[in-house]
Amino acid sequence: MVDYVNNQKPSSVLDVGCGYNRFKGKINNLIGIDPHNDAADIKVSIENYNTVPYEIALCLGSINFGNEDTIDKQMGKLHTVWRKEAIFRV
């Protein structure tokens, strides 16, 4: 996956729920967010994150916690943080 993302030559990659931010330094132009882990670049949840749109959003096991309403809100928020031509993989 690292090679796939880097081969896209993204100017911006958002790792939602990055945990220990293990892709930092491996994926180019990556910003990791996580509401519970100090290793994140920004300690914030997707619901409270406001920024310019990203080309690629990674949600590797992070948008599956909570009830259906919570997950729907998180998915809706993702639509506001990626560019129109963005690549989205869950």
DODRENSE-729983 format. One line per field, with one value per residue: residue in three letters; y, x, z of N, C-alpha, C in turn. Coordinates in steps of 0.1 Angstrom, whole numbers, plus 2048, in hexadecimal, padded with zeros to 3 digits. Example, Ala and Ser with C-alpha at 12.3 -4.5 7.8 and 13.67 -1.06 7.14 Angstrom:
residues 2
r Ala  Ser
nY 7C7  7EA
nX 884  880
nZ 84E  847
caY 7D3  7F5
caX 87B  889
caZ 84E  847
cY 7DF  800
cX 884  881
cZ 84E  84F
***
This chain:
residues 90
r Met  Val  Asp  Tyr  Val  Asn  Asn  Gln  Lys  Pro  Ser  Ser  Val  Leu  Asp  Val  Gly  Cys  Gly  Tyr  Asn  Arg  Phe  Lys  Gly  Lys  Ile  Asn  Asn  Leu  Ile  Gly  Ile  Asp  Pro  His  Asn  Asp  Ala  Ala  Asp  Ile  Lys  Val  Ser  Ile  Glu  Asn  Tyr  Asn  Thr  Val  Pro  Tyr  Glu  Ile  Ala  Leu  Cys  Leu  Gly  Ser  Ile  Asn  Phe  Gly  Asn  Glu  Asp  Thr  Ile  Asp  Lys  Gln  Met  Gly  Lys  Leu  His  Thr  Val  Trp  Arg  Lys  Glu  Ala  Ile  Phe  Arg  Val
nY 7F4  80C  812  814  82B  83E  83D  84A  864  878  898  89C  888  879  868  859  853  84A  83D  832  83F  832  833  84A  85B  847  848  861  883  881  886  87D  877  873  86E  864  85D  867  865  86E  886  89B  89D  895  88E  881  88D  8A6  8B2  8CB  8D6  8DD  8CD  8AA  895  879  864  84F  836  820  809  81B  827  818  816  81B  824  821  83B  84B  841  848  864  868  85E  870  888  882  887  8A2  8A7  89F  8A3  8A9  898  884  865  84B  833  819
nX 808  814  826  813  804  818  820  80C  813  80B  802  7F8  7EF  7D8  7D7  7C0  7B9  7D2  7E1  7FE  80B  81A  81E  82A  845  848  833  82F  82A  818  7FF  7F7  7DA  7CB  7B5  7BD  7D8  7F9  80D  803  803  7F1  7DD  7BE  79C  78B  772  776  78A  796  7A1  7B4  7AA  7B5  7C8  7C9  7B9  7BE  7AF  7B3  7A5  79A  781  76C  762  74B  728  70F  707  71D  731  726  727  743  74B  73D  74B  764  760  763  77E  78D  79A  788  791  79C  7AA  79C  79E  793
nZ 800  807  7F2  7DD  7E4  7E5  7CA  7BE  7C0  7D3  7E0  7F8  814  829  847  858  879  881  894  8A1  88D  879  85E  859  84A  838  826  80E  815  82B  844  864  877  897  8B1  8CA  8CD  8D4  8C1  8A9  88F  891  8AC  8AB  8A4  887  885  890  881  86C  84E  830  811  80B  7F5  7F7  80E  829  83A  84E  85E  86F  86D  878  891  8AB  8AA  88F  888  890  880  867  869  86A  851  841  848  83D  823  822  825  810  7EF  7D0  7BC  7CA  7D8  7E9  801  815
caY 800  818  814  818  839  847  83D  854  871  881  8A4  89C  87B  87A  85B  85B  849  845  836  835  847  829  836  857  859  83C  84D  86F  88E  87B  88B  874  87C  869  875  85D  859  872  864  874  894  8A3  895  899  884  885  896  8B3  8B6  8D4  8D9  8DD  8BF  8A1  88D  86B  862  841  833  812  803  825  82B  80D  816  822  81F  824  84A  84F  83D  850  871  867  85D  87D  891  87F  88E  8B0  8A8  89A  8AA  8A4  88D  87C  857  847  824  815
caX 800  81D  82A  807  801  823  820  802  81A  801  807  7F3  7E9  7D3  7D6  7B6  7BA  7E0  7E7  80C  811  824  821  832  852  847  82A  832  820  80E  7FC  7EF  7D1  7C5  7B1  7C2  7E6  802  816  7FD  808  7E7  7D4  7B1  793  787  767  77B  795  793  7AD  7B2  7A8  7BF  7C6  7C7  7B5  7BF  7A7  7B6  7A0  797  773  763  75F  73F  71B  70D  707  72B  738  721  72D  751  74C  739  756  76F  75D  767  78C  795  798  77E  797  7A3  7A9  797  79F  790
caZ 800  808  7E4  7D5  7E8  7E0  7BB  7BA  7C2  7DA  7E7  806  818  837  84D  862  883  87D  89F  8A4  882  873  850  858  845  82E  81C  80C  818  833  851  86B  882  8A0  8BD  8D6  8CD  8D3  8B6  89E  88C  898  8B5  8A9  89D  87A  886  894  879  862  847  821  80D  809  7E9  7FB  81C  82D  846  84F  86A  879  86C  87B  89F  8AF  8A4  881  887  892  873  85C  86B  866  842  83C  84B  834  816  822  826  804  7E2  7C7  7B4  7D4  7D9  7F6  804  823
cY 80D  81C  819  827  842  848  847  862  87B  88D  8A4  88E  87D  86B  85D  850  842  83D  83B  83C  83F  82C  843  854  84E  841  85C  878  88A  884  881  87A  871  870  86F  85B  865  871  86A  882  89E  89A  89A  88E  88A  88F  8A4  8B9  8BF  8D8  8DA  8CF  8B7  899  87E  86B  853  840  824  80C  80E  82A  81F  80C  81F  81D  825  833  850  84D  845  85E  872  866  86A  888  88F  886  89C  8B2  8A3  8A2  8A3  897  883  86D  853  838  822  807
cX 809  821  81F  804  80C  824  816  807  811  808  802  7EC  7E5  7D1  7CC  7B7  7C8  7E6  7F5  813  81C  827  828  840  853  83E  82D  827  815  80C  7F3  7E7  7CC  7C1  7B7  7D1  7EF  80C  810  803  7FE  7DE  7C6  7A9  78F  77B  76B  786  790  7A0  7AA  7B1  7B5  7BD  7C3  7C4  7B6  7B7  7A8  7B2  79B  788  76A  760  753  733  71A  70D  715  732  733  726  73B  753  748  744  762  76C  761  776  794  791  78E  784  79F  7A1  7A6  797  79C  795
cZ 800  7FA  7DC  7D8  7E2  7D1  7B6  7BA  7C8  7E0  7F5  808  826  83C  859  86C  882  888  8A2  898  87B  865  84E  854  83A  822  81B  80F  821  840  858  876  88A  8AD  8CA  8D7  8CB  8C8  8A9  89B  892  8A0  8B5  8A2  890  87B  889  88C  86D  85B  838  81D  809  7FC  7ED  80A  81F  83A  849  85D  874  878  86D  88A  8A2  8A8  896  87F  887  885  868  85D  866  857  83C  83D  841  827  816  823  81A  7F8  7D9  7C0  7BD  7D2  7E7  7F7  812  825
***
